[in-house]
Amino acid sequence: MKRWLVLLTLLSLVVFASRFAGFEVRPRGNSELDVGTGVYTLPTGGTITDNQSGLVLEARYIQYKDGEFIRAQGATLKSKEGDFSAASLEYQQKPDTLRMNGVRFSSGQLKGITAQQGLLLKEDVLVLKGEVRSSEPVLEASTLVVDTAKDLALVLGAFTFRDGATTLRGNRPDSTLLLNFAEGKVRANTRVSVDILNRLRPYADKL
């Protein structure tokens, strides 16, 4: 319940649009510049800090081109709310998207959000696909579309959801579940309005 709200707050921060517009780079070792392409490579990794938001990206390997992209492997994004990590990620400024593989989020308040793939879009929408799991409330699903601005999450396909004494399951490829995080509570409903379904479902096809 509160833990999901913390996640949504973090994810709204993580949308990179202006957050790495003026960043500070600290290589762990050497920094290499390809003069022809303008691409910097940090072969032994380093840290990228956004001084405005306080977000810190640490990774064991980084490539970036100012104003265009950041690519990282073995990456952790640190914020006041906790740590967000990915086996690999790529941020593209145009269009404003962040793609991730091997996604995990953890903090003192939230544990166990994992997925094989993730995509953050400028519309403040997060798409998670592939063995999506959370520990509280318990969720097992293949696809999750999170609207961070409206505190909603749409589960698509087969799922299992447990929160206290409540257990909901969907066994069909076209099963749906709506999670509403308003007012500090998680409300789950297998009846999803046509408007919400039509608005959020297309985002799943972007990943």
C-alpha positions as CSV (number, residue, x, y, z in Angstrom):
1,M,0.0,0.0,0.0
2,K,2.3,2.8,1.2
3,R,5.2,0.9,-0.5
4,W,3.4,1.1,-3.9
5,L,2.9,4.8,-3.4
6,V,6.7,5.3,-2.7
7,L,7.4,3.4,-6.0
8,L,5.1,5.5,-8.0
9,T,6.7,8.7,-6.5
10,L,10.1,7.4,-7.4
11,L,9.1,6.4,-10.9
12,S,7.6,9.9,-11.6
13,L,11.1,11.2,-10.6
14,V,12.9,8.7,-12.7
15,V,11.5,10.0,-16.0
16,F,14.7,11.6,-17.2
17,A,13.3,14.4,-19.4
18,S,15.1,17.3,-17.8
19,R,16.9,15.4,-15.0
20,F,20.1,14.7,-16.9
21,A,19.9,17.9,-19.0
22,G,22.9,19.3,-17.2
23,F,24.8,16.4,-15.6
24,E,28.1,15.9,-14.0
25,V,30.2,12.9,-15.0
26,R,32.9,11.3,-12.8
27,P,34.7,8.4,-14.5
28,R,35.9,5.6,-12.3
29,G,39.0,5.3,-14.5
30,N,39.8,6.6,-17.9
31,S,37.3,8.5,-20.1
32,E,37.6,8.0,-23.9
33,L,36.2,10.3,-26.5
34,D,35.5,9.4,-30.1
35,V,36.1,12.7,-31.8
36,G,34.2,11.6,-34.9
37,T,31.0,10.7,-33.2
38,G,31.2,12.7,-30.0
39,V,30.6,9.6,-27.9
40,Y,32.3,9.3,-24.5
41,T,33.1,5.9,-23.1
42,L,33.8,5.1,-19.5
43,P,35.1,1.5,-19.9
44,T,35.4,1.0,-16.1
45,G,32.3,2.9,-15.3
46,G,31.6,5.9,-13.1
47,T,29.0,8.2,-11.8
48,I,26.6,10.6,-13.6
49,T,24.9,13.1,-11.2
50,D,22.1,15.5,-11.9
51,N,22.8,18.4,-9.6
52,Q,19.2,19.7,-9.9
53,S,17.3,16.7,-8.8
54,G,20.0,14.9,-6.8
55,L,19.6,11.7,-8.8
56,V,22.8,9.7,-9.1
57,L,23.5,7.0,-11.8
58,E,26.3,4.6,-11.0
59,A,27.4,1.9,-13.5
60,R,30.3,-0.4,-14.2
61,Y,30.2,0.7,-17.9
62,I,28.9,3.9,-19.4
63,Q,28.6,5.4,-22.9
64,Y,27.0,8.8,-23.4
65,K,26.7,11.6,-25.9
66,D,25.7,15.0,-24.4
67,G,22.1,15.9,-25.3
68,E,21.4,12.5,-27.0
69,F,21.8,9.4,-25.0
70,I,23.2,7.5,-21.9
71,R,23.9,3.8,-22.0
72,A,25.0,1.9,-19.0
73,Q,25.6,-1.7,-17.8
74,G,25.4,-2.8,-14.2
75,A,23.5,0.4,-13.3
76,T,22.0,1.7,-10.1
77,L,20.0,4.9,-9.9
78,K,20.0,6.3,-6.4
79,S,17.5,8.7,-5.0
80,K,16.2,9.7,-1.6
81,E,13.5,7.1,-1.9
82,G,15.8,4.1,-2.6
83,D,17.8,2.3,-5.3
84,F,16.6,1.5,-8.7
85,S,18.8,-0.9,-10.7
86,A,19.1,-2.5,-14.1
87,A,21.4,-5.0,-15.7
88,S,21.5,-2.6,-18.6
89,L,19.7,0.6,-19.6
90,E,19.6,3.1,-22.4
91,Y,18.2,6.6,-22.1
92,Q,17.4,8.4,-25.4
93,Q,16.6,12.2,-25.0
94,K,14.7,12.2,-28.3
95,P,12.3,10.5,-27.9
96,D,12.4,10.8,-24.2
97,T,12.6,7.1,-23.2
98,L,14.5,4.9,-20.8
99,R,14.8,1.2,-21.7
100,M,16.0,-1.3,-19.2
101,N,16.8,-5.0,-18.8
102,G,16.8,-6.9,-15.6
103,V,14.9,-4.3,-13.6
104,R,14.8,-4.1,-9.8
105,F,13.7,-1.6,-7.2
106,S,14.3,-1.7,-3.4
107,S,14.3,0.6,-0.4
108,G,13.6,0.4,3.3
109,Q,9.9,0.8,2.5
110,L,9.5,-1.2,-0.7
111,K,11.0,-4.6,-1.7
112,G,10.8,-7.0,-4.5
113,I,9.6,-5.2,-7.6
114,T,11.4,-7.0,-10.5
115,A,10.9,-7.5,-14.2
116,Q,12.8,-8.7,-17.2
117,Q,12.3,-5.5,-19.1
118,G,11.2,-2.0,-18.4
119,L,10.4,1.2,-20.4
120,L,9.8,4.7,-19.0
121,L,8.1,7.2,-21.3
122,K,7.8,10.9,-21.2
123,E,4.1,10.6,-20.6
124,D,5.0,9.4,-17.0
125,V,4.1,5.9,-18.0
126,L,6.2,2.8,-17.0
127,V,5.8,-0.5,-18.8
128,L,7.2,-3.6,-17.2
129,K,7.2,-7.0,-19.0
130,G,8.4,-10.5,-18.4
131,E,8.0,-12.2,-15.0
132,V,6.8,-9.1,-13.2
133,R,6.9,-9.7,-9.4
134,S,6.3,-7.7,-6.3
135,S,6.3,-8.8,-2.6
136,E,3.7,-6.5,-1.0
137,P,1.1,-6.6,-2.2
138,V,2.0,-9.9,-4.0
139,L,1.7,-9.6,-7.7
140,E,2.8,-12.1,-10.4
141,A,2.1,-11.0,-14.0
142,S,3.6,-10.8,-17.4
143,T,2.8,-7.2,-18.2
144,L,2.2,-4.1,-16.0
145,V,1.5,-0.6,-17.3
146,V,1.8,2.1,-14.6
147,D,0.4,5.6,-15.0
148,T,2.4,7.4,-12.4
149,A,0.6,10.7,-12.8
150,K,-2.8,9.2,-12.0
151,D,-1.7,6.5,-9.5
152,L,-3.0,3.7,-11.6
153,A,-1.5,0.4,-12.8
154,L,-3.0,-1.9,-15.5
155,V,-2.2,-5.6,-15.4
156,L,-2.5,-7.3,-18.8
157,G,-2.7,-11.1,-19.3
158,A,-2.6,-13.9,-16.7
159,F,-1.9,-12.7,-13.2
160,T,-2.1,-13.5,-9.4
161,F,-2.7,-10.7,-6.9
162,R,-2.8,-11.0,-3.1
163,D,-3.3,-8.3,-0.6
164,G,-4.2,-9.4,2.9
165,A,-7.2,-11.7,2.7
166,T,-7.9,-10.7,-0.9
167,T,-6.7,-13.0,-3.7
168,L,-7.5,-12.3,-7.4
169,R,-6.5,-14.4,-10.4
170,G,-6.8,-14.1,-14.1
171,N,-5.9,-17.1,-16.2
172,R,-6.6,-15.9,-19.7
173,P,-4.3,-14.0,-22.1
174,D,-6.9,-11.2,-22.3
175,S,-7.3,-11.0,-18.5
176,T,-7.1,-7.5,-17.0
177,L,-6.7,-6.0,-13.5
178,L,-6.7,-2.4,-12.4
179,L,-4.8,-1.3,-9.4
180,N,-5.6,2.1,-7.9
181,F,-3.2,3.6,-5.3
182,A,-5.2,6.7,-4.3
183,E,-5.5,7.7,-0.7
184,G,-2.8,5.4,0.6
185,K,-4.7,2.2,-0.2
186,V,-4.4,-0.4,-3.0
187,R,-7.8,-1.0,-4.6
188,A,-7.9,-3.9,-7.1
189,N,-10.7,-4.4,-9.6
190,T,-11.0,-6.9,-12.4
191,R,-13.5,-4.5,-14.1
192,V,-11.5,-2.0,-16.1
193,S,-13.3,0.8,-17.8
194,V,-13.1,1.0,-21.6
195,D,-11.5,4.5,-21.3
196,I,-8.7,3.4,-19.1
197,L,-8.1,0.2,-21.1
198,N,-8.0,2.0,-24.4
199,R,-5.6,4.7,-23.0
200,L,-3.1,2.4,-21.2
201,R,-3.1,-0.9,-23.2
202,P,-1.4,0.6,-26.3
203,Y,1.7,1.4,-24.2
204,A,2.3,-2.3,-23.6
205,D,3.1,-2.6,-27.4
206,K,5.9,-0.1,-27.1
207,L,8.1,-2.6,-25.3
